[in-house]
Structure formats: structure tokens, C-alpha cells
Amino acid sequence: MSSRMAFGEFFKQKRIDLKKTLRQFCTENKLDPGNISRLERGLMQPPQGSDKLEEYARYLQIKKGSDDWYRFFDLARIEAGRIPDELLKNESVVASLPILFRTLRGQKISEKKLEKLVELIKKA
């Protein structure tokens, strides 16, 4: 799976990994096939509520706490333009986000500030 995969693509791949057609998956989990199809094709935003995301993760048999679990939630938040909740709990990481954004835009920052940011992210 590509590291640049969108939420809908990830959702669809997990469903396919279960060897379920869209209709089978939706029937078994009492979901609307039209909505899930739009979600998988990126025509509908991922849900943002943790309860709904957890429900979908259960249906897709994504193990709580696994890398796929965190990726599932992160992809949903990223597509909505939100920073994953776990990062927002760490005040040092939040304070360093402007440095990260400047770096991503190609603006120069000092090597010292960049090293500090990397250390903060590792600790988060």
C-alpha cells in the first residue's frame, strides 16, 4: 500500500483484504452501499467522529492500537485538514508546528530548530 494513499483507498483496500464485495460488506454491517462507494472513491469526506471511525475500523477488522488503526484515523483527520489528536495533546509539538509548516513550504529554518522539532516528534 502506498504511503500517500487516501482514506477512501485505504478503506477499500482493507475491505478487499477481507474478500468482501462492496454489497457484501455493506449488507453484513448494515451500511448504505452508495455512501460507502462515495467514501471509497473520495467523493465523500471521511467521518470525523471517533465513534464512527471506530465502528468502521471494527467492520474492517482493523486491530485497535495497530499501525493500521492509527493510519486509518490519521488519514481521516488529514483529509479534513486536521492534525491528528494525539499530536495536539503535546504542547511542545503544537508549539513547533509552525517550524514544521515553514520547512514543508521550503522556507529556511536553523539546523538547531529542525533538530529540536525532530526530537519533539519522536517523543510524541
Beta strands, then each sheet from edge to edge (+ up, - down):
end
